[in-house]
Amino acid sequence: MEEVRALQGKRCVFIKTGGPYLRTSFMRGTEQWLMDLAEDEGFARELAMRVTQHITAVGLEAIRRYACYDTGIWFFDDMASNLGPMFSPRTFERVFYPCYDWMCARYRQAGVVHILLHCDGNIEAILDMLLDAGIQGIHPVEPKAEMDAVSLRQRYGRSLALLGGLDNAHILPGGNKAEIERHVLRVLEAGQDGGLVIGAHSIGPDVSVETYDYVHQLILKWRRYTYTGRKVKPACFRGTSM
């Protein structure tokens, strides 16, 4: 607890738990859990809710112990591939929406300010339901899964915070400086009025230190412009020296 308190003076510390889909799959095994969802919806719904009640109790106690009410809770619930969720939107609505709705309500009642979701892959088909249940922000917004920060900002406006947005599969590992600049500045446009924490799912050894430094320079330069209150378009950077 002392280590967490020291960090809270410098960092935005969140509590993390798993989510209803992933934690239940750990119990049942991925293949069996997907079969449960397809063949025995009643059992799947009840089991997912029992798991939800358990992980919520753990999360609420952690929030209390570490006094993270002003930051919040972050669910890690990988339930999608690059093509879409591992189940139909109907299954999410009938099995997992009640879990998310119940879970988010308990955190709101406890006074938690921010409720975030990490989920790899493409979750657009269920995103409206996640927001309706109480999710306020998503990570990692993977371009390789067709999760586009600019399109999501246009669709949801300020109702959805975006954490991520950078392409760590193609552009950062293999793009030239011009391609990287276009990509980074386009993602930053999604955060022109706030609501974006730019980053990537992860930075692996295929992304060079030089590339990462260049991305950082672009972000810092953008920030200097936006702090003046001006609406700056990416074109203002072209032809300038970094």
C-alpha positions in Angstrom: 0.0 0.0 0.0 2.9 2.4 0.7 4.2 1.8 -2.8 0.8 2.6 -4.3 0.5 5.8 -2.2 4.0 6.9 -3.4 2.9 6.3 -7.0 -0.3 8.2 -6.6 1.6 11.4 -6.2 3.1 11.0 -9.7 0.9 8.7 -11.7 -2.8 8.1 -12.5 -3.2 4.7 -10.6 -6.2 2.5 -11.6 -7.4 -0.7 -10.1 -7.6 -3.6 -12.6 -9.8 -6.6 -12.7 -10.7 -9.1 -15.4 -14.1 -9.1 -17.1 -17.0 -11.5 -17.3 -16.0 -13.1 -20.6 -12.3 -13.6 -20.0 -12.4 -14.6 -16.4 -15.2 -17.2 -17.1 -13.2 -18.6 -20.0 -10.3 -19.1 -17.6 -12.5 -21.4 -15.5 -14.1 -23.3 -18.4 -11.4 -23.2 -21.1 -11.9 -21.1 -24.2 -13.4 -23.8 -26.4 -15.8 -25.1 -23.7 -16.9 -21.6 -22.8 -17.7 -20.7 -26.4 -19.7 -24.0 -26.6 -21.5 -23.0 -23.4 -22.5 -19.7 -24.9 -23.9 -21.4 -28.0 -25.5 -24.5 -26.4 -26.6 -23.5 -22.9 -27.3 -19.8 -22.7 -29.0 -20.1 -19.3 -26.0 -21.7 -17.7 -23.6 -19.3 -19.4 -25.6 -16.3 -18.2 -25.7 -17.5 -14.6 -22.1 -18.5 -14.5 -20.9 -15.2 -16.0 -23.0 -13.3 -13.4 -21.5 -15.3 -10.5 -18.0 -14.5 -11.9 -19.0 -10.8 -12.3 -20.1 -10.6 -8.7 -16.8 -12.1 -7.5 -14.5 -9.9 -9.5 -16.6 -6.8 -8.6 -16.2 -7.6 -4.9 -12.4 -7.9 -5.4 -12.3 -4.6 -7.4 -14.4 -2.6 -4.9 -12.2 -3.8 -2.0 -9.1 -2.8 -4.0 -10.6 0.6 -4.7 -11.3 1.0 -1.0 -7.9 -0.1 0.2 -5.9 2.0 -2.2 -8.3 5.0 -2.3 -8.6 5.0 -6.1 -12.1 6.4 -6.3 -10.9 9.6 -8.2 -9.2 7.5 -10.9 -11.2 4.4 -11.1 -11.5 0.8 -12.4 -10.1 -0.8 -15.6 -11.6 -4.0 -16.8 -9.4 -6.3 -18.9 -11.8 -8.5 -20.9 -10.3 -9.7 -24.3 -13.4 -10.9 -26.1 -12.8 -10.1 -29.8 -10.5 -11.0 -32.7 -9.5 -8.6 -35.4 -12.7 -9.5 -37.2 -15.1 -8.9 -34.4 -16.4 -10.3 -31.1 -16.0 -14.0 -30.3 -19.8 -14.3 -30.1 -22.8 -12.6 -31.7 -24.1 -9.2 -30.5 -27.3 -11.1 -29.4 -25.2 -13.2 -27.1 -23.5 -10.2 -25.7 -26.9 -8.6 -25.1 -28.3 -11.6 -23.4 -25.3 -12.9 -21.4 -22.7 -10.2 -20.9 -24.7 -6.9 -21.1 -26.4 -7.7 -17.7 -23.0 -8.4 -16.2 -21.5 -5.1 -17.4 -24.6 -3.2 -16.4 -24.5 -4.7 -12.9 -20.8 -4.3 -12.5 -20.7 -0.6 -13.7 -23.7 0.3 -11.5 -21.9 -1.0 -8.4 -18.8 1.0 -9.1 -20.8 4.2 -9.8 -22.7 3.7 -6.5 -19.3 3.4 -4.7 -18.2 6.8 -6.1 -15.7 5.6 -8.8 -15.2 8.3 -11.3 -13.8 6.5 -14.4 -14.8 3.1 -15.7 -12.5 1.9 -18.6 -12.3 -1.3 -20.7 -9.3 -3.0 -22.3 -10.3 -5.3 -25.1 -8.1 -6.3 -28.0 -9.7 -6.7 -31.4 -12.8 -5.1 -33.0 -15.6 -4.5 -30.6 -17.6 -2.0 -32.7 -20.6 -4.4 -33.0 -21.1 -4.3 -29.2 -19.7 -0.9 -28.4 -23.1 0.9 -28.1 -24.2 -1.7 -25.5 -20.9 -1.3 -23.6 -21.4 2.5 -23.4 -25.0 2.0 -22.4 -23.9 -0.3 -19.6 -21.5 2.4 -18.3 -18.1 2.0 -20.0 -16.6 5.5 -20.5 -13.4 4.7 -22.3 -11.7 1.9 -24.4 -8.2 0.7 -24.9 -6.2 -0.1 -27.2 -8.3 1.1 -30.2 -6.2 -1.1 -32.6 -6.0 0.0 -36.2 -5.1 -3.5 -37.3 -8.5 -4.6 -36.0 -10.2 -1.7 -38.0 -10.7 0.3 -34.8 -10.1 3.8 -36.0 -9.8 6.6 -33.5 -10.9 9.4 -35.8 -14.1 7.5 -36.9 -14.9 6.6 -33.3 -14.5 10.2 -32.3 -16.9 11.3 -35.1 -19.4 8.7 -34.1 -19.3 9.1 -30.3 -17.9 12.5 -29.6 -17.1 13.2 -26.0 -19.2 10.3 -24.7 -16.2 7.9 -25.3 -12.6 8.3 -24.2 -10.0 6.7 -26.5 -6.8 5.2 -25.1 -4.4 4.1 -27.8 -5.0 4.5 -31.5 -1.5 4.0 -32.9 -0.7 1.2 -35.3 2.0 -1.0 -33.7 1.6 -3.8 -36.3 2.4 -2.1 -39.6 3.1 1.7 -39.5 5.3 2.0 -36.4 7.4 -1.1 -37.2 7.7 -0.6 -41.0 6.7 2.9 -42.0 9.0 5.7 -43.0 9.0 9.1 -41.3 6.4 10.6 -43.6 4.0 7.7 -43.1 4.5 7.7 -39.3 3.9 11.5 -39.2 0.7 11.3 -41.2 -0.5 8.4 -39.0 0.4 10.0 -35.6 -1.0 13.5 -36.5 -4.3 11.9 -37.8 -4.8 10.1 -34.6 -4.0 13.3 -32.6 -6.8 15.0 -34.6 -9.2 12.7 -32.7 -8.1 14.3 -29.5 -8.1 17.9 -30.6 -10.8 18.7 -28.1 -9.7 16.2 -25.5 -10.8 12.6 -24.8 -7.7 10.9 -26.2 -4.7 9.3 -24.5 -2.6 8.5 -27.5 -0.5 5.3 -27.5 -0.4 1.7 -28.7 -1.4 -1.7 -27.5 2.2 -2.3 -26.8 5.7 -1.4 -28.1 7.6 -4.5 -29.1 11.2 -5.0 -30.3 10.1 -4.5 -33.9 9.5 -0.8 -33.1 12.9 1.0 -33.0 13.9 3.4 -30.3 14.4 6.0 -33.1 10.9 5.6 -34.3 9.4 5.8 -30.8 11.4 8.9 -30.1 10.1 10.4 -33.3 6.5 9.6 -32.3 7.2 11.2 -28.9 8.5 14.4 -30.6 5.5 14.7 -32.8 3.1 14.4 -29.8 5.1 17.0 -27.8 5.1 19.4 -30.7 1.3 18.9 -31.2 0.8 19.6 -27.5 2.7 22.8 -27.6 0.4 24.1 -30.4 -2.8 22.9 -28.8 -1.9 24.5 -25.4 -2.2 27.9 -27.3 -5.9 27.2 -27.9 -5.5 27.1 -31.7 -7.1 24.5 -33.9 -4.0 23.1 -35.6 -4.2 20.9 -38.7 -1.6 18.3 -39.4 -0.5 20.2 -42.5 1.1 22.8 -40.3 3.9 20.4 -39.5 4.8 19.6 -43.1 8.1 21.0 -44.1 9.2 21.7 -40.6 12.3 20.4 -38.9 11.8 18.0 -36.0 
